[in-house]
């Protein structure tokens, strides 16, 4: 028999998430070394030395189960942001936060709203619970908040996903626009504000979304230690929400979903503000390097507020393959309805230069 037929139709219809190609896979395929991976928006500086030390110490008790409530990490977050433990949810990466929100509040036939060209996990977690996802047309590859509000109200949606900055386009929503959006929505519609790239925002663009929780009990703020903190391999994420909302999300959370090494590293990483500042400065420098390089090649890009840039290029699939052959991994984003674009993460100076050199060669430049 066909065992896939035993799964609900909405599960069978899911297109699995496609991560960036790993270095080891490309090495096996092409037999090359010295590969530069700029596909998954990882931190090229690695992670905080404090986090490394904390991991070594945590390994000594690896035979024991982790703290299922994550007290130390929640306490570190409380000390940084002033959010009580009861309003914090911990997860295996911020993807867990997206899934918890969907699993806790959506059921078959419910509606969730998100933008075109927004993070692929939003429709995935929506469909996984049998809910109906509604994708709203974007404006310049960014969220049209007024249209999203209108659609959410008209369709009686339960959940809205908003990414700021947005992945994969890098677009940014100002605090004023977000506040107008939140105030226009009825309180029974929950909003997941996905701030995975929050630490990369330029100083003049930063805003205090955490303070908004007092005004909006329907707001869920999702963040991660995978990007600016450099702990992508450990998978640690967290959410801030109203205590009742957090309680429901914690009810669908698996026990011990954040391992002890990850918890220890996240606590240490949160305390190392110097490393995060170095990461920010490196990203700003690398962003300028790649933007200037793309301009010299006559290529358009979407202005980005994250640690990556999506740029327009003719025959993107062919260029992607040519870059792979040169030992440079970027991200094709045709699955985001952007077949003429590639996304490149910001790397170290030498990695950015290798990418630009390989891109020039792939374009046939002399």
N, C-alpha and C positions, 0 to 999 in steps of 0.2 A: 504494500500500500504506500501511498504518498503521505508521509507523516506531516508534511507541511500543511496538509488539509485539516489537521487537527487544531491548528492555530486559528484565531479569529481573523477575518478578512483584513481588518485594519493593521494587524501585525504582519501578515503576509505582504502587505503593500508597502511596508517601510523600506526605503532605500538606505542601507547601512551607511553610517558616517565614515567618510574617507579621510583618514589623517594624512599629514604630510609624509612623504617617502622617507624612511629611515636611511641613515648613511650606510649601515651594514647591507641593506637590501640593494642599494645602488652599487656597492662594491662587488656584491655577488653577481649582479646582472652584467656589469661592464668590465669588471676586473681592474678598476682604477683606484688610486689612493689620493690622499690630499683633498678630499671632498669637503666642500663648504655647504652646510645646510642652512638655508635662509627661507624655510618653508613653514615653520610652526610658531613663529613669534616668540622664540625662546630668548632668554637673557644671555647675550654673548659673553658677559663678564662672569658667568657662573652664578654662585650664590655667596652669601656672606660667610666669611671665615668663622664668625660666631656660630652660624648654623651648622657648619661642618663639625666644629668642636662639640656642639650639642648632640649631633647625630652619633658621634663616636661614644659619647657618654651613655646615650640611650640604648645603644647596642648591648651594653652590659646586662640589661634586664630584658633582652628580647624574648626570653622564654615565657615571659608573663604577658597576659592580655593587657592591652592599653586601657587607659581610663576611658570608659565608654561615654562619660559625660564631658570629657575634655576640659576639666576644671582649670588647669594651668593656662591653656590657650584662651579659654573664655575670659579668664581673669586678666590676661595680657591685653586682650581686645577691650575689656572694660576700662582698664587703666588708660589705654590710648584714646578711646572714643566715648567713654562714659555710658556705654550701653550695657544694661544689666544682663546677667547670665541668662535669665528667663527669656530674653529677646534675641538670643544668639543661637544660630544653627550651624553646626560644623559638618563638613562633607569631604568626600574624596574628590577634591577639585570643585570649582564652582559649578561644573556640570551637574553635580549632585543637587545643588540648590535649585537648578532649573527643573530637574526631575522631581524633586520633593514638592515643589510648588504645583506641578502638574498632577502628580499622584494624589496629593492631599486635597486638591480643590476641583479637579476636573473628573468627569465621568463620561460614559458613552453619550455622544450627542451634544455635550457642552461645547461652547465656542471659546477659542483663544485667538487673539489678534497679535500680529507682528508685522514688520515692514518687509517689503521686497528687499533683497540683497542684505538681509540681516543674518545673524548667526544660524547655521544650519541645524543646531540642536533644538531650537524653538519648535519648528514643525515636527521634529523627530519625537520629542517628549510628549507633544500634544497628541500625535497619532498613536503613540504607544499605549495611551489610556483610552483610545477610542473616541477622543474628542475631535472636534472639527476646527482645523486651523484656517484662519482668514488672513491672507497676505495683502497688505495695503500698498498700492503703488508709491514708490519713493519719489522724492524731489532731489535731483542732483545726487543720486545714490545715497541719500540720507532719509531719515524718518520724516514723514509728513504728519506731525502730531495732531493737527486739527482734523485731518482725514481719519486718522486712527481713532481719535476720540469719537467722531461721528459714527464710524463703523462699529465700534465697541458698544455704543449705546443702542444703535438701531438693531443690532443682532443679539443684544442682551448677553454679551460676552461675560465670562467670569474672570478672565485673565488676559492681561496685556503684557507682552514682553517688549522692553525698550533697552537697546544697547547704547551706552555712551562712555567712550567713543565706540563706534560701531565696527564690528569685524564682519566682513573683510574690507569694508570701504574706508574705514578710518574717519568717517564724518563725526561731527560734534554738535551736540545740542546745548544751548546756553542754559544757565540756571533759570533765567526768566521764562524761557520757553517751556522748560520742564515744569515749573511751578504753575504756569497757566494751564498746562495740560492736566496736572494733578487736580487742580481746583475745578476744572470743567467736568471731570469724570465723577459719576455717582460713587458713593463710598462702598457700594457692594461689588464694584469691579476692582480686583486686585491688580497691582502693577508690579512686575519684576523689573527693577532698574539694574541692569547688568553692567557693573563697573569694573570689569576684568582689567581694563587698561587705564584705570583712574590715575595711577601714579605717574603716568606719562604725560598728563595734561600740562601744558605751559602754565606758568604761575598765574597769568592774567585770566586764564580760563577756569581756574579751580573754584569749586563751590562746596558748601557743607551740606551734602545731602542727608547726612546722619541727623542733623538738627530738624529735618523735615518730618522725621518719624513722629514727633509730637503732634503735628498738624494732620498727618495722613496715616491713620492706622491701617489703611489698605496698601501701604507701600512696603515692598520687600527689596532690600538692597543686597545685591549679590556681588561678592568680591573673591579674589583668588591670590594665592601665594605663588602661582605658576609663572607669572610674567615678570614684573619688576623685582620680585624677591628671589627669582631664580630657582624655585623648588618644583619645577614642572614634573620631574621624575617621581616626586613623593606624593603628588596629588593632594593638596590641601586647599579647601575653599571654605567660605563662611557667608552667612547671611545675617542681616539685622532686620527685625520685623517686630510688629506688635506681639505681645506675649501670647495672645490667643492664636495668632497666625503661626508663630514659631512653634507653639505646642503641637499644632496639627502637622507641621512639617516634620517635627521630631518623631511623630508617631509612625511615619512611613520610612524613617531612617533606619537602616540596618544597624544592629549592635556592633560596636567596635569598627565603625566604617572609616575612621581615621587612625592609622597605626601609630604606635608610640614614638617611633623615630620621626615620623612626619610632624607629630604634635610638638616634640622637643625642638625640632628645627624651625618650625613656624614661630614659636615663642621667641627664640633667639633672633631670627630674621626680623621680626617686628621691632625689636629693640635696636637694631643696627640701622639707624637713620642715615648714617654716613654712606653706607653701601647703596641705599636706595637713591641718594642724591648723586652718587657717582654713576649709577645706572641711568638716571635721568639725563645727566650731562653728556654721557657717552651717546645716548640715543639722539639727543638734539644735534650733536656734531655729525653723527652718521646719517641722520635724516637729511641734513644740508648736503652732505657728500653725494648721496644717491639722487636727490632732487636735481642738483647741478649736473650730475652725469646723465640723467635722463633728458634734461633740457638740451645738452650738447648733442644727444642722439636724435633730437627732434621728437621726443615721445611725450605724450600727455600723461598726467597723473592726477589722481584724486587727492586733494589736500588732506593730509592725515594727521590725527591727533593721538595716534597710538604708537606702536613700535614697528610699523610696517607701512608699506606704500603699495597701492594697487595702481598699475599703469596700463595704458591702452597700447595694444600692439597688434599689427596685422598678422594673421595666421599664428595665433597664440599657441596652439597645440604643437606646431612645428618648432617654434622658438623654445618652448618648454623642453622639448626633446633635445634640441641642440645644446641647451644649457646643461642638461643632465650629462650629455656626452663630454662636456667640458669640466665636469665635476662640480657643478653648481646646482643645488636643489632649491627651486622656488615653488610657488603654489599656483596651479591652474585653478581658476574659479568659475569655470563654465557652469558648474552645478549651482551657482548663485545667480544664474541667468545673466552672466557676464562673460560670454565666450571669447570676447576680444580683449580680455584683461588677464594679467598675471599679477600675483601678489608676492612681494619680496619683503622679508623681515630685515630689520636694521641689524647689521652685524658689527664686528670690529672693523677698523679702517682697512686692514688687509683683506678681509672677507668682502667688504663692500667693493673694493677695487677689483677683486677677482670677478665678482658678479658683473660689474660694468664692463670690464675687459671682455668677458665671455659673451656678454650681450652684444657688444659692438661687433665681435667676430661673427656671432650668429646672424646679425643683420647684414653681414657682408660688407661692413665698413672697412676701408683701407687704413 
